[in-house]
């Protein structure tokens, strides 16, 4: 990774143009972590709201129920399921087992 930043610095020197910005310049600051209200292997009810990932099929986006109307608890989850189930899933509630939770990004499978 250092090689990339070295190349960018070299280009900045050659072109006389700043190509990077600091966190302060972009008004980026550390914020407290949101709590993790759901754990891996936990089963939750989810309302499927749309198709998910563009890169691979078989992903759907859902909202974990019941909604509490707070950013502290309401989460979106990517649900892995067969692409052929799209018409059945979207708009309906399903049970999902959470298989991954990295930085409050939830991934689950239909159960």
C-alpha positions as CSV (number, residue, x, y, z in Angstrom):
1,X,0.0,0.0,0.0
2,X,2.9,2.3,0.7
3,X,3.9,2.1,-3.0
4,X,0.5,3.6,-4.0
5,X,0.9,6.6,-1.7
6,X,4.5,7.0,-2.9
7,X,3.3,7.1,-6.5
8,X,0.6,9.6,-5.6
9,X,3.1,11.9,-3.8
10,X,5.4,11.7,-6.8
11,X,2.6,12.7,-9.1
12,X,1.7,15.6,-6.8
13,X,5.3,16.8,-7.0
14,X,5.4,16.4,-10.8
15,X,2.1,18.1,-11.5
16,X,2.1,20.7,-8.7
17,X,-1.4,19.6,-7.8
18,X,-2.6,18.2,-4.5
19,X,-4.2,14.8,-5.1
20,X,-4.9,13.8,-1.5
21,X,-6.8,15.4,1.3
22,X,-6.6,15.0,5.1
23,X,-9.4,13.9,7.3
24,X,-9.7,17.4,8.6
25,X,-10.0,18.9,5.1
26,X,-12.8,16.5,4.4
27,X,-14.4,17.1,7.8
28,X,-14.1,13.4,8.7
29,X,-13.9,12.6,12.3
30,X,-14.2,9.5,14.5
31,X,-17.7,8.7,15.8
32,X,-18.7,6.3,18.5
33,X,-19.5,2.8,17.4
34,X,-23.1,1.9,17.1
35,X,-24.1,-1.1,19.4
36,X,-24.4,-4.5,17.8
37,X,-27.9,-5.5,18.7
38,X,-27.8,-8.8,16.8
39,X,-25.2,-11.5,17.1
40,X,-23.8,-14.1,14.7
41,X,-26.0,-17.3,14.7
42,X,-29.0,-15.3,16.0
43,X,-32.3,-15.9,14.2
44,X,-34.3,-12.8,13.2
45,X,-37.4,-11.9,11.3
46,X,-36.7,-9.9,8.2
47,X,-38.9,-8.1,5.6
48,X,-37.2,-8.5,2.2
49,X,-37.4,-5.1,0.4
50,X,-35.4,-5.5,-2.8
51,X,-32.7,-7.4,-4.7
52,X,-29.3,-6.8,-3.3
53,X,-25.8,-7.0,-4.7
54,X,-25.0,-6.1,-8.2
55,X,-21.9,-8.3,-8.4
56,X,-23.5,-11.7,-7.6
57,X,-27.0,-13.0,-7.8
58,X,-28.9,-14.5,-4.9
59,X,-28.6,-11.4,-2.6
60,X,-31.6,-9.6,-1.2
61,X,-31.9,-6.6,1.1
62,X,-34.1,-6.8,4.1
63,X,-35.0,-4.9,7.3
64,X,-34.7,-6.7,10.6
65,X,-38.1,-6.7,12.4
66,X,-39.6,-5.3,14.6
67,X,-38.5,-1.8,13.7
68,X,-37.8,0.4,16.7
69,X,-37.4,3.6,14.7
70,X,-33.9,4.3,16.0
71,X,-30.6,4.2,14.2
72,X,-29.2,2.5,17.3
73,X,-31.3,-0.7,16.6
74,X,-32.8,-0.7,13.1
75,X,-30.6,-2.5,10.7
76,X,-30.5,-3.6,7.0
77,X,-29.3,-7.1,6.3
78,X,-28.1,-8.8,3.2
79,X,-29.9,-12.1,2.8
80,X,-28.4,-14.9,0.8
81,X,-31.0,-17.0,-1.1
82,X,-31.6,-18.5,-4.5
83,X,-32.1,-15.9,-7.2
84,X,-35.1,-17.9,-8.4
85,X,-36.9,-17.0,-5.2
86,X,-37.0,-13.3,-6.0
87,X,-40.8,-13.1,-6.7
88,X,-41.6,-15.0,-3.6
89,X,-39.3,-13.1,-1.2
90,X,-39.6,-9.4,-2.1
91,X,-42.2,-7.8,0.1
92,X,-42.6,-10.8,2.4
93,X,-41.3,-11.6,5.9
94,X,-38.8,-14.5,6.4
95,X,-36.7,-16.0,9.1
96,X,-33.0,-15.5,8.7
97,X,-29.9,-16.7,10.6
98,X,-27.2,-14.1,10.9
99,X,-23.9,-15.6,9.6
100,X,-21.7,-12.6,9.6
101,X,-21.6,-9.2,11.3
102,X,-18.5,-7.1,10.6
103,X,-18.8,-3.4,11.6
104,X,-22.6,-3.7,11.8
105,X,-22.9,-5.0,8.3
106,X,-25.1,-8.0,8.6
107,X,-25.3,-11.0,6.3
108,X,-27.7,-13.8,6.8
109,X,-29.2,-17.0,5.2
110,X,-32.8,-18.1,5.0
111,X,-33.8,-20.7,7.5
